[in-house]
Amino acid sequence: MSIDPRAFLLRLFRAAVEAASPAACVPPNLPPVPRGRTIIVGAGKAAASMAKAVEDHWAGMISGLVLTRYGHAVPCRSIEVLEAGHPVPDAAGQAGAKRMLDMVRGLSPDDLVLALISGGGSSLFALPAPGITLEDKQAVTRALLKSGAPISEINCVRKHLSAVKGGRLALAAQPACLVSLIISDVPGDDPATVASGPTVTDATTREQASAILRKYGIAPPVRVETWLADPASETPKPGNAAFARVDNRVVATARNALHAAIRGAEAEGIRVIDLGDDIEGEAHEVARAHADIALRAAQEDRPCVLISGGETTVTVRGKGRGGRNSEYLLALALALDGAPGISAIACDTDGIDGTETNAGAIITPDTLAHARGKSLDASAILAQNDAYGLFHVLGDLVETGPTRTNVNDFRAILVA
C-alpha cells in the first residue's frame, strides 16, 4: 500500500477537529426557547464560534457576552465577543467576567442563562475572589503552568481563587434556569474541570488547593494564602439545592474527535490501534511509551496507526518555546531513533500548541538526520524545552491558525 504519511496524518487531524466543531455539536443540544429572556454568557477558546452557532439556530431574542482568546473571535450579531489573555489571565478577562456576573444577576425563574463553556475558560474567565488581585492570580497561574501539575490540580486551585469558577456563576444566576453547553478539553470529560466548572458544583476543597501549592513548592502571595485559610473560599458542593435548575451538557469530547479520525483511517484501509482519549503524564515519558508500542507494531509488517488523545504536561526546566505536543514529538523521534516507516503527528485541536502559533508538528524517519544536518542537537534541545525551535528550523510545524474549538491533544503514529 502506497501512502503519503504527511498527507494521511494531516487528514486524520482535520477529521478530528471537524468532529468537534461548534457548528456540528451546538445546534442539536440547544434547549427550548424560554418564556422570559435568554442571556448568553461563556468563556473558552471555542466560545465565539459556539456563540455564532447559537445565533444561527436560535428562534428567539438573545443577548449576552462571551470571552475568547486573542485571535479566536468570530463576528456575531447579538452576542458581544471579547478577547482576553490565555494561558495567563489579564485585565480584559477580568473586566469581561465582571460584566457577565452582573448580566446573570436579578433574573426571574422564566429567564434562561445559556452558558457556552470550553477549554481555556479558566484563564479567560478571570475574576479574582475578594481580597485577591489580578496580579496574585497571574503569579499563581504562571507557577502552576511551569510546575508540571495536571490540569485537574491546576483547576482545583483556580476554582478556589475565583469569584465565578467552581459553580459560582450558577449561584449568581439563580432563580433563572441555566443550561451549560460544554466542549470538553480534559481527560475524563468531567464538566467540573472544563474551564474550572463555572456552572458545576465542586467536590474539591480549599485544603486541597493549598496542598497542591505546597506539593509543587509554590509560595503563593500572602493575599492568596490568607484567602485559602478563610472558609469563604470554599466552593459549592455536590447536592447543593441551588443547582436544581442547572443542566450541564457535554456536547463534544476528545472521544468524538478520535472516533472521527479512526473512521477516516479505516476508510483508507489502515488498521487502528486506539490508545485512548484520556492520556496524561509528562510529554517525554508518554512519548517513550508510545515509541515502544510503535516499534512492536512495526515488527508485524502490517500497516497501522496508533491514535490517542488527552493532555500531557511539561515540567519547564529550560528556556525554550516548547509546547507539549512539540515536546512529545521530539521525545518520540529520539526514542524511535530513525526507525524506518514510522511517522507521527501531534497537535492541539485548538490550533495553538503552548504559546506559539503552531498547532503542533510532524516527524518522519528522517527528522533526526535532518536536525543533525542543520547542526541541531535534538537531545540538548529537548532538555531546554525548545522543540518548537527545532521544528521551526526543519519546517515541520503544523500551522492551522485558531480552529475555534478545543478537545485537547490529538496524536497519531503511522507505522507504514
VOGU-3710 file (C-alpha; in Angstrom, 3 decimals, decimal comma):
1> msidprafll> 0,000/0,000/0,000  1,399/3,381/-1,054  0,564/6,258/1,265  1,903/9,782/1,787  2,499/9,842/5,566  2,272/13,626/5,976  -0,919/13,970/3,950  -2,508/10,977/5,711  -1,698/12,263/9,211  -2,976/15,740/8,374
11> rlfraaveaa> -6,242/14,240/7,079  -6,768/12,468/10,388  -6,100/15,652/12,339  -8,549/17,641/10,218  -11,218/14,962/10,706  -10,755/15,136/14,473  -11,070/18,920/14,537  -14,141/18,984/12,304  -15,931/16,492/14,546  -15,605/18,924/17,460
21> spaacvppnl> -16,742/21,982/15,508  -19,357/24,061/17,387  -21,368/24,218/14,168  -21,730/20,434/14,426  -22,167/19,929/18,179  -24,038/23,007/19,472  -27,318/23,092/17,454  -28,521/19,565/18,414  -28,092/20,428/22,102  -29,887/23,771/22,305
31> ppvprgrtii> -32,681/23,969/24,916  -36,203/25,243/24,153  -36,755/29,000/23,952  -37,924/30,173/27,419  -40,947/32,339/28,254  -38,641/35,049/29,534  -35,289/36,437/28,443  -32,327/34,447/27,102  -28,915/35,638/28,270  -25,805/34,154/26,664
41> vgagkaaasm> -22,549/34,035/28,616  -19,453/31,982/28,036  -15,711/31,622/28,035  -13,167/29,496/26,234  -11,257/29,086/23,002  -14,459/27,883/21,317  -16,787/30,426/22,963  -17,078/32,781/19,972  -17,775/30,032/17,453  -20,250/28,481/19,897
51> akavedhwag> -21,998/31,867/20,172  -22,275/32,088/16,390  -23,719/28,567/16,250  -26,360/29,624/18,794  -27,229/32,752/16,818  -27,557/30,773/13,606  -30,077/28,353/15,142  -31,923/30,235/17,915  -35,579/31,069/17,286  -35,990/33,813/19,904
61> misglvltry> -34,329/37,038/21,015  -30,894/36,744/22,636  -28,222/38,990/24,085  -25,048/38,437/26,015  -21,284/38,317/26,119  -18,581/35,674/25,672  -14,824/35,721/26,221  -12,342/34,025/23,949  -8,597/34,025/23,404  -6,937/36,766/21,389
71> ghavpcrsie> -7,254/35,890/17,702  -10,157/33,449/18,231  -13,111/35,843/17,799  -15,739/35,472/15,082  -18,373/38,090/14,156  -21,716/37,744/15,926  -24,888/39,811/15,537  -26,453/39,915/19,012  -23,783/38,427/21,266  -20,768/40,557/22,130
81> vleaghpvpd> -17,401/38,811/21,754  -14,412/39,997/23,761  -10,848/38,676/23,533  -8,639/38,167/26,570  -5,403/36,593/27,787  -4,516/32,911/27,748  -2,940/30,946/29,411  -2,265/33,727/31,930  -5,323/35,865/32,776  -5,326/39,585/32,037
91> aagqagakrm> -7,364/42,710/32,729  -9,606/42,173/29,696  -10,675/38,777/31,028  -11,276/40,232/34,471  -13,467/43,027/33,095  -15,436/40,637/30,895  -16,039/38,205/33,747  -17,315/41,032/35,958  -19,750/42,111/33,246  -21,033/38,545/32,798
101> ldmvrglspd> -21,571/38,146/36,523  -23,631/41,348/36,531  -25,660/40,141/33,494  -26,903/36,973/35,186  -27,904/38,619/38,454  -31,506/39,691/39,100  -33,119/37,353/36,563  -36,515/35,669/37,003  -37,495/31,977/37,040  -38,838/32,431/33,484
111> dlvlalisgg> -35,430/33,504/32,174  -32,713/31,292/30,694  -28,963/31,644/31,034  -27,217/29,721/28,270  -23,552/29,247/29,194  -21,078/28,332/26,445  -18,044/26,731/28,062  -14,879/25,332/26,529  -11,229/24,756/27,327  -9,228/27,868/28,010
121> gsslfalpap> -12,052/29,364/30,030  -10,116/29,036/33,279  -7,739/31,840/32,316  -10,148/33,819/30,124  -12,949/33,963/32,710  -10,822/35,631/35,359  -12,496/37,413/38,244  -10,392/37,090/41,422  -12,062/36,240/44,717  -12,473/39,041/47,273
131> gitledkqav> -9,165/40,323/48,583  -7,110/38,764/45,772  -5,655/40,866/42,958  -5,281/40,005/39,296  -1,523/40,109/39,815  -1,861/37,480/42,549  -3,766/35,170/40,184  -1,260/35,758/37,405  1,650/34,817/39,666  -0,018/31,610/40,865
141> trallksgap> -1,075/30,664/37,323  2,445/31,108/35,919  3,919/28,984/38,699  1,362/26,206/38,227  1,832/26,126/34,442  5,582/25,621/34,885  5,194/23,030/37,637  4,058/20,069/35,521  0,842/19,735/37,553  -2,066/18,030/35,734
151> iseincvrkh> -4,991/20,214/34,696  -7,243/18,796/37,427  -4,882/20,082/40,117  -4,342/23,424/38,418  -8,082/23,959/38,139  -8,663/22,970/41,765  -6,528/25,949/42,763  -8,133/28,226/40,185  -11,639/27,438/41,469  -10,786/28,458/44,992
161> lsavkggrla> -9,240/31,760/43,937  -12,196/32,815/41,760  -15,436/34,726/42,139  -17,000/32,924/39,136  -15,482/29,440/38,806  -16,291/26,300/40,783  -20,058/26,791/40,395  -20,182/30,418/41,483  -21,545/31,669/38,145  -24,505/29,301/38,524
171> laaqpaclvs> -25,156/30,555/42,051  -25,301/34,125/40,782  -27,790/33,174/38,038  -30,481/31,679/40,258  -33,501/31,623/40,179  -33,165/31,566/36,372  -32,838/28,268/34,536  -29,239/27,653/33,452  -28,146/25,362/30,632  -24,441/24,964/30,037
181> liisdvpgdd> -23,115/23,581/26,732  -19,594/22,278/27,298  -16,878/21,353/24,816  -14,522/19,246/26,907  -10,749/19,524/26,705  -9,967/17,477/29,816  -9,209/13,761/30,232  -12,322/12,049/31,537  -14,618/14,890/30,371  -15,603/15,944/33,893
191> patvasgptv> -17,655/19,154/33,402  -16,440/20,358/36,795  -12,898/20,543/35,404  -13,571/22,138/31,990  -12,830/25,882/32,372  -12,785/25,192/36,134  -16,518/24,472/36,140  -18,231/27,879/36,494  -21,673/26,217/36,399  -20,843/22,940/38,172
201> tdattreqas> -20,625/22,036/41,856  -17,118/21,293/43,080  -16,002/18,255/45,085  -12,504/19,652/45,715  -11,669/21,692/48,809  -9,652/24,753/49,767  -7,413/22,476/51,832  -6,636/20,506/48,679  -5,871/23,728/46,816  -3,353/24,717/49,492
211> ailrkygiap> -1,842/21,229/49,468  -1,352/21,401/45,685  0,599/24,641/46,006  2,793/23,023/48,679  3,236/19,868/46,587  4,858/21,837/43,776  6,855/24,154/46,019  4,797/27,218/45,100  4,855/30,004/47,667  1,674/31,973/46,923
221> pvrvetwlad> 1,229/35,699/47,541  0,154/36,489/51,105  -3,342/37,510/49,975  -3,830/34,107/48,332  -2,651/32,247/51,412  -4,966/34,332/53,602  -7,967/33,741/51,332  -7,470/29,971/51,217  -7,414/29,921/55,013  -10,838/31,618/55,059
231> pasetpkpgn> -13,926/29,313/54,949  -15,460/31,803/52,493  -13,047/30,469/49,857  -14,894/27,138/49,756  -16,859/26,300/46,624  -20,466/24,981/46,450  -20,533/21,214/46,861  -22,451/18,390/45,124  -26,023/18,192/46,353  -26,375/21,960/46,722
241> aafarvdnrv> -30,090/22,736/46,227  -29,254/25,946/44,351  -28,209/23,828/41,360  -31,623/22,149/40,921  -32,294/24,177/37,740  -28,796/23,784/36,277  -28,305/21,445/33,302  -24,690/20,831/32,275  -24,378/19,170/28,849  -21,037/17,963/27,465
251> vatarnalha> -21,554/18,332/23,707  -18,113/17,484/22,299  -15,217/15,420/23,602  -11,837/14,058/22,626  -13,550/10,687/22,211  -15,794/12,141/19,484  -12,739/13,550/17,721  -10,781/10,301/17,907  -13,732/8,328/16,552  -13,818/10,614/13,509
261> airgaeaegi> -10,097/10,077/12,910  -10,466/6,320/13,413  -13,254/6,188/10,842  -11,072/8,145/8,427  -8,104/5,791/8,857  -10,219/2,676/8,487  -11,850/4,109/5,361  -8,354/4,218/3,833  -7,707/0,610/4,813  -5,373/1,355/7,718
271> rvidlgddie> -5,705/-0,727/10,888  -6,148/1,400/14,023  -4,703/0,854/17,477  -6,745/3,057/19,816  -4,604/4,118/22,783  -7,398/6,108/24,430  -8,556/9,695/24,736  -7,547/10,390/28,341  -3,762/10,026/28,370  -1,927/12,192/30,898
281> geahevarah> 1,663/12,422/32,113  4,928/14,115/31,199  5,062/14,550/27,418  8,505/12,969/27,070  7,531/9,946/29,171  4,319/9,367/27,222  6,350/9,620/24,003  8,773/6,912/25,094  5,894/4,588/25,980  4,246/5,211/22,613
291> adialraaqe> 7,538/4,628/20,793  7,765/1,191/22,387  4,271/0,324/21,151  5,031/1,618/17,653  8,278/-0,354/17,424  6,484/-3,545/18,442  3,749/-2,861/15,881  6,404/-2,387/13,194  7,571/-5,955/13,737  4,211/-7,242/12,481
301> drpcvlisgg> 4,939/-5,907/8,986  1,340/-4,730/8,685  0,438/-1,020/8,323  -1,341/0,529/11,283  -1,866/3,860/13,006  -1,754/4,468/16,762  -4,254/7,163/17,750  -4,555/8,884/21,127  -5,861/11,969/22,888  -5,725/13,541/26,317
311> ettvtvrgkg> -3,447/16,165/27,793  0,207/15,673/28,576  2,202/18,090/30,703  5,642/19,627/30,505  7,726/20,487/33,534  9,614/23,514/32,222  13,301/23,359/33,103  14,800/25,107/30,080  14,171/28,425/28,382  12,773/27,169/25,084
321> rggrnseyll> 9,487/27,712/23,286  8,189/24,187/23,711  4,525/23,271/23,655  3,509/19,855/24,944  2,779/18,369/21,508  6,083/19,552/20,061  7,887/18,215/23,119  6,091/14,866/22,767  7,139/14,593/19,129  10,784/15,438/19,716
331> alalaldgap> 10,956/12,873/22,519  9,191/10,380/20,244  11,699/10,988/17,436  14,588/10,417/19,831  13,038/7,197/21,156  12,347/5,898/17,624  15,875/6,873/16,519  15,051/6,927/12,826  13,138/3,636/12,759  12,033/3,139/9,157
341> gisaiacdtd> 8,411/3,610/8,141  7,252/5,405/11,297  5,880/8,968/11,124  3,750/10,881/13,602  1,677/13,990/14,188  0,787/15,637/17,491  -1,344/18,778/17,560  -3,627/20,674/19,884  -7,125/20,700/18,415  -7,452/24,410/19,226
351> gidgtetnag> -4,676/25,151/16,725  -2,241/26,523/19,322  0,406/24,345/20,977  1,550/26,233/24,055  2,284/29,905/23,465  3,390/29,859/19,830  1,348/29,987/16,614  1,586/26,328/15,602  -0,898/23,562/16,374  1,927/21,048/16,678
361> aiitpdtlah> 4,306/19,321/14,291  5,065/16,191/12,263  8,031/13,823/12,471  9,275/11,279/9,919  12,061/8,683/9,997  14,398/11,418/8,686  13,697/14,013/11,390  16,834/13,406/13,473  19,034/13,181/10,367  17,650/16,493/9,126
371> argksldasa> 18,328/18,037/12,529  21,935/16,840/12,518  22,331/18,215/9,002  21,460/21,636/10,385  23,816/21,223/13,381  20,906/20,813/15,802  21,408/18,632/18,887  17,936/17,151/19,408  18,672/15,814/22,900  20,028/19,145/24,112
381> ilaqndaygl> 17,098/20,986/22,567  14,633/18,681/24,324  16,401/19,360/27,632  15,828/23,081/27,008  12,113/22,518/26,231  12,698/24,095/22,799  11,074/21,552/20,492  9,258/24,403/18,747  12,602/25,925/17,785  13,814/22,664/16,234
391> fhvlgdlvet> 10,659/22,000/14,228  10,582/25,625/13,107  14,062/25,297/11,624  13,174/21,966/9,991  9,939/23,328/8,504  7,904/20,594/10,181  5,459/22,725/12,186  1,731/22,257/11,602  0,147/25,709/11,429  -3,638/25,863/11,137
401> gptrtnvndf> -4,412/29,116/12,906  -7,137/29,093/15,581  -9,617/26,275/14,933  -12,128/27,823/17,357  -12,796/24,536/19,077  -10,839/22,624/21,698  -10,983/18,950/22,658  -7,355/18,782/23,686  -4,454/16,970/22,055  -4,582/14,717/19,004
411> railva> -1,758/12,252/18,317  -1,342/9,700/15,528  1,665/7,465/14,801  1,656/5,824/11,389  3,550/2,547/11,081  3,640/2,028/7,316
//
